[in-house]
C-alpha cells in the first residue's frame, strides 16, 4: 500500500527541485497555489503529470488535469492516493 507521507514528500521534492528552483523559488508550502504564484505553468503541469504517472504507476486522464486536482501539493497528493486506490481495486 502506498504511504501518504511518502507520496507527499516525493511530490514536494519533484515540484521544488524540477520546477520551482528553475524559477528561483526555493521554498513552497503544501497549500500554496502553484499556478497563481508562478511556480508552475502549462508545460510544467504536463511534466508533473508525466512524473506522477511514471513514479506512482497511475494514469491521469485528460479530464483529470484540472486546477482543482493540481493546484497545490495537498491536492496533487489526494489525486495520486485516489488514483492508486482505484488502480489497486481494479486488480
trRosetta pair geometry for C-beta under 8 A, 3 or more apart (Angstrom, degrees):
i j d omega theta_ij theta_ji phi_ij phi_ji
1 88 7.7 19 -111 -97 71 162
2 6 7.3 -135 -179 71 70 114
2 7 6.0 54 160 -58 113 119
2 56 7.1 39 -121 -148 146 101
2 80 7.7 -130 148 139 156 99
2 81 6.8 -160 92 -115 127 68
2 84 4.8 -33 10 171 148 161
3 6 3.9 67 82 12 108 115
3 7 6.7 -177 90 -16 54 83
4 7 5.4 -50 -146 32 35 115
4 8 6.4 33 158 -17 67 104
4 77 6.7 75 -163 176 85 119
4 81 6.0 11 -106 -90 94 132
5 8 5.9 -52 -147 37 32 110
5 9 6.3 32 154 -19 64 109
6 9 5.8 -56 -146 37 29 111
6 10 6.3 28 156 -18 64 107
7 10 6.0 -60 -151 37 27 108
7 11 6.3 23 155 -16 65 109
7 56 7.1 48 -126 -101 101 129
7 77 5.4 120 117 -139 111 88
7 80 5.4 178 -168 100 130 138
7 81 6.4 157 78 -63 173 87
8 11 5.8 -58 -147 39 30 110
8 12 6.0 30 156 -19 66 109
8 30 6.8 1 -166 -123 119 127
8 73 6.3 76 -155 159 84 108
8 74 7.7 10 -123 -98 115 49
8 77 4.6 2 -87 -99 81 140
9 12 5.8 -54 -143 38 28 112
9 13 6.1 31 157 -21 64 108
10 13 5.7 -53 -145 36 28 113
10 14 6.4 27 156 -18 63 106
10 55 6.4 173 154 165 137 145
11 14 5.9 -57 -150 36 29 109
11 15 6.3 24 157 -15 66 108
11 52 7.6 27 -106 -95 99 94
11 73 5.6 144 112 -148 117 85
11 76 5.2 163 -165 108 147 127
11 77 5.9 -140 22 -72 155 79
11 80 7.0 -148 -65 -14 131 150
12 15 6.0 -59 -146 39 28 107
12 16 6.0 22 159 -15 65 114
12 28 7.3 -165 -150 77 86 107
12 30 6.9 -51 -89 -92 119 83
12 73 5.2 31 -83 -134 83 142
13 16 6.0 -63 -145 42 24 108
13 17 5.8 6 166 -4 65 117
14 17 6.3 -64 -134 47 22 98
14 18 5.3 -19 -176 19 64 122
14 19 7.5 44 138 -2 68 102
14 48 7.2 128 125 -125 123 76
14 51 5.5 144 -171 160 151 154
14 55 7.7 -109 -62 -36 149 161
15 18 7.1 -60 -109 53 12 86
15 19 5.2 -43 -158 42 53 121
15 20 5.9 52 145 -19 73 107
15 28 6.6 -68 116 52 120 155
15 34 6.9 -90 -158 -115 134 136
15 39 7.1 35 174 152 106 126
15 40 7.2 -58 -146 -63 100 122
15 48 7.0 29 -91 -112 85 118
15 73 6.6 -127 22 -87 154 95
15 76 7.9 155 -53 28 133 166
16 19 7.5 4 -30 52 6 78
16 20 4.9 -37 -131 43 41 127
16 21 6.3 56 161 -31 60 98
16 25 7.9 -118 -138 107 65 91
16 26 7.7 48 -164 -165 101 34
16 27 7.7 11 -128 -112 117 24
16 28 6.0 -150 -87 21 90 111
17 20 7.8 33 -2 46 17 87
17 21 5.9 -8 -139 10 29 131
18 21 7.7 60 -1 37 10 99
18 22 7.3 -8 164 -17 33 117
18 47 7.1 -149 141 140 126 131
18 51 7.5 154 65 -76 163 153
19 22 6.4 -72 -164 28 21 109
19 23 7.4 -6 154 1 59 109
19 39 6.4 69 128 159 111 82
19 40 5.4 3 173 -94 143 86
19 44 4.8 87 -132 -151 121 124
19 47 7.2 161 -81 85 106 129
19 48 7.0 -2 -54 -67 145 104
20 23 6.1 -77 -163 44 36 100
20 25 4.0 -85 -178 82 93 110
20 26 7.3 172 131 -70 112 15
20 28 5.7 -127 -94 -34 160 125
20 39 5.0 -18 -99 -153 88 101
20 40 7.9 -46 -68 -55 70 77
21 24 7.4 59 -165 -73 38 12
21 25 6.6 -106 -77 66 32 59
21 26 6.4 59 -104 -97 81 58
23 38 6.7 -169 169 135 152 95
23 39 6.7 -171 54 -133 145 43
25 28 6.6 51 147 -58 121 96
25 37 7.9 97 -114 134 153 113
25 39 5.8 -77 54 -112 167 89
28 32 5.0 -124 -168 47 87 147
28 34 7.5 27 -154 -99 144 84
28 39 6.3 60 -98 -117 135 155
28 73 7.1 134 122 -33 116 123
29 32 4.5 119 54 -30 81 101
29 72 8.0 -20 99 -161 74 119
29 73 7.6 -140 125 21 41 124
30 72 6.5 84 156 155 46 108
30 73 4.1 -91 -140 72 64 122
30 74 4.9 84 154 -47 98 89
30 77 7.9 -9 -160 -6 112 133
31 72 5.3 12 -155 179 26 158
31 73 7.5 -63 -41 43 27 89
31 74 5.9 12 -87 -1 61 130
32 37 6.0 -30 173 6 105 152
32 39 7.2 76 126 -15 120 150
32 72 5.8 147 66 -128 41 105
32 73 7.5 42 43 -1 81 97
33 36 3.9 28 108 25 122 120
33 37 6.0 134 80 -11 72 95
33 71 5.3 -35 -133 177 78 96
33 72 5.8 -62 -91 -66 40 99
34 37 6.6 -72 -144 46 21 97
34 39 4.4 -88 -156 69 72 118
34 40 4.3 18 151 17 114 115
34 70 7.2 -74 50 147 131 78
34 71 6.4 171 24 180 87 36
34 72 6.1 167 -20 -96 90 45
34 73 7.9 114 -53 -40 116 64
35 38 7.9 42 180 -67 31 23
35 39 7.5 -80 -62 49 21 78
35 40 5.8 -58 -79 73 60 87
35 41 7.6 106 -129 -101 78 34
35 45 7.9 11 -81 -66 108 117
35 67 6.8 -76 23 -128 149 93
35 70 7.9 72 -34 110 112 96
35 71 6.8 -70 14 -129 103 64
38 41 7.8 3 -155 -62 55 88
39 44 7.8 -152 125 129 61 163
40 44 4.0 -143 -153 104 79 136
40 45 5.9 104 155 -60 118 70
40 48 6.7 2 -143 -31 141 140
40 70 7.8 -107 101 153 152 110
41 44 5.0 97 46 12 59 107
41 45 7.2 -105 107 -12 33 89
42 45 5.5 -46 -150 25 34 116
42 46 7.0 30 154 -14 63 100
43 46 6.0 -55 -156 36 36 107
43 47 6.5 36 147 -17 67 105
44 47 5.4 -53 -146 38 36 113
44 48 6.1 41 152 -23 67 105
45 48 5.6 -54 -148 36 30 114
45 49 6.4 31 154 -19 65 104
45 65 6.7 103 157 -168 120 110
45 70 6.0 73 -137 149 102 159
46 49 5.7 -47 -143 35 34 111
46 50 6.4 37 155 -19 63 105
47 50 5.7 -56 -151 37 30 113
47 51 6.4 34 150 -20 64 106
48 51 5.6 -54 -150 35 32 114
48 52 6.4 33 153 -20 66 104
48 70 6.9 117 102 -148 142 122
48 76 7.5 -79 168 -127 126 139
49 52 5.6 -51 -147 34 33 113
49 53 6.4 31 155 -18 65 106
49 60 5.1 -119 -155 68 102 145
49 65 6.1 -24 -84 -103 146 113
49 70 7.8 -49 -67 -95 91 139
50 53 5.9 -55 -147 37 29 110
50 54 6.2 22 157 -12 65 111
51 54 6.0 -63 -144 43 27 106
51 55 5.7 14 165 -11 67 118
52 55 6.2 -61 -132 44 21 103
52 56 5.7 -24 -176 25 62 116
52 58 6.4 -43 145 58 90 112
52 60 6.2 48 92 -29 127 134
52 76 7.2 -131 -91 -173 135 104
52 79 7.7 -4 -166 105 154 115
52 80 6.0 -128 -155 -92 111 106
53 56 7.2 -68 -118 55 12 80
53 57 7.6 46 178 -118 48 14
53 58 5.9 -109 -117 73 53 63
53 59 6.2 50 -128 -105 107 39
53 60 5.9 -110 -67 8 100 94
54 57 7.8 3 180 -69 18 48
56 80 5.2 -85 -153 -156 177 110
56 83 7.4 89 119 88 127 117
56 84 6.2 -83 171 -75 114 109
57 87 7.1 142 115 171 89 164
58 80 6.4 -171 5 -140 157 65
58 83 3.9 69 -158 130 138 129
58 84 6.0 -76 -77 -68 121 63
58 87 5.9 -120 -111 -42 76 142
59 83 7.2 -166 52 -166 48 125
59 87 7.9 134 14 -88 83 113
60 64 5.1 -127 -169 85 78 126
60 65 6.4 90 145 -64 115 83
60 79 7.2 35 -112 161 113 125
60 83 6.8 -54 -81 -94 71 157
61 64 4.7 93 59 3 76 105
61 65 7.7 -133 100 -14 45 82
62 65 5.9 -49 -158 17 39 112
63 66 7.7 -1 162 -42 46 107
64 69 5.6 71 173 -54 75 175
64 79 6.9 129 172 -149 117 120
65 69 7.0 -109 -124 69 20 131
65 70 6.7 9 -155 -18 58 138
66 69 4.8 87 57 13 83 101
66 70 6.8 156 76 13 40 93
67 70 6.7 -86 -137 57 22 81
67 71 5.3 48 169 -71 68 102
68 71 6.2 -21 -126 -15 18 118
68 75 6.5 -155 160 -156 48 138
69 75 5.9 167 -170 156 22 108
69 76 7.2 79 156 -95 64 50
69 78 7.9 -129 -139 81 64 98
69 79 4.7 77 -164 -82 97 135
70 75 6.4 -130 -60 107 7 119
70 76 5.9 51 -125 -83 54 91
70 79 7.3 -8 -68 -12 63 158
71 75 4.9 54 47 27 82 158
72 75 5.0 95 52 10 71 102
72 76 7.1 -136 97 -5 36 90
73 76 5.7 -57 -147 38 31 111
73 77 6.3 35 154 -23 65 105
74 77 5.7 -54 -151 33 29 113
74 78 6.6 31 152 -19 63 103
75 78 5.7 -51 -151 33 34 113
75 79 6.5 37 150 -20 65 103
76 79 5.6 -51 -152 34 34 114
76 80 6.4 32 152 -18 66 105
77 80 5.8 -56 -148 37 32 110
77 81 6.2 29 156 -16 67 108
78 81 5.9 -56 -144 39 29 109
78 82 6.1 31 157 -20 64 110
79 82 5.8 -59 -147 38 26 112
79 83 6.2 21 158 -15 65 110
80 83 5.9 -58 -144 41 28 108
80 84 6.1 30 155 -23 64 109
81 84 5.7 -55 -145 36 29 113
81 85 6.4 29 156 -20 63 105
82 85 6.0 -56 -151 34 28 109
82 86 6.5 24 153 -15 63 107
83 86 5.7 -55 -148 39 33 111
83 87 6.2 37 152 -24 65 107
84 87 5.5 -53 -147 35 31 114
84 88 6.4 29 155 -17 64 105
85 88 5.8 -54 -147 37 31 109
85 89 6.2 31 153 -20 64 108
86 89 5.7 -54 -145 37 31 112
86 90 6.3 32 155 -23 63 109
87 90 5.8 -59 -152 33 28 112
87 91 7.2 34 151 -30 60 100
88 91 6.0 -50 -158 17 36 113
